[in-house]
Amino acid sequence: MTRIIMNGCCGRMGRVISDLVKNDKDAEIVAGVDIVYADMGYPVFTDINLCDVEADVIIDFSNPAGLENLLQFAEKKSIPVVLCSTGFSAEQLDYIREKSKTVAILKSANMSLGINAIIKLLKDASNVFVPAGYDVEIVEQHHNQKLDAPSGTAIALADAINEARNGEFTYVYDRSSVRQKRDKKELGISAVRAGNIPGTHEVFFAGPDELIEIKHIAYSRSIFGNGAINAAKYLADKKPGMYDMSDVIAAMV
């Protein structure tokens, strides 16, 4: 049984994960942390430093502002952390890497098993299609309430392709300011914000007389919750270090 502290338990994803864990015989949320208190069916603390419940792992779906406090607590208690929050600054990313020397940390821009399986596919696909002269474009769509554009997931998909190609691409988000043909070293990333469109990510490899499309649609937040729970089970007994969802997928196959 994996004992979980849910940081950000009263938020949307915290509630989703709490509901999912109720039906999981191999996991239990033993405590939660949130600045806004709510009855979640387990002890809830407004400050993680007040939490005195023993646990195997922390799932964090909160806010980057609380990162330092969270990781200091995790380090002190020797509890691994699954970081699901996004929007970390460059300085915070450096801090995460530093703390991973003393506590196990799993960080992912997207907790979906599907997205992370696609990331693996893209690395292989880019080494087939890019040398053959295919153009690469990413189009992501979300509802009209989403604040950031492009999405963190779109950037993660682009990064997977670019890393596989040793950083040869330049990301292009807007072509309206120039009038010229597309450069072969461009990786275009476009964002759509409208209505209640579910999170959709499409990657195109476009070559002569051929189009390969890899697409993912998120119909509910449960896919991210299930991914976070699987990550927590994986990380619970791991030694200090940086991990990501590729490690979780590798352990599942």
Secondary structure, 3 states (H helix, E strand, C coil): CEEEEEECCCCHHHHHHHHHHHCCCCEEEEEEECCCCCCCCCCEECCHHHCCCCCCEEEECCCHHHHHHHHHHHHHHCCCEEECCCCCCHHHHHHHHHHCCCCEEEECCCCCHHHHHHHHHHHHHHHHHCCCCCEEEEEEEECCCCCCCCCHHHHHHHHHHHHHCCCCCEEECCCCCCCCCCCCCEEEEEEEECCCCCEEEEEEEEECCEEEEEEEEECCCHHHHHHHHHHHHHHCCCCCEEECHHHHHHHHC
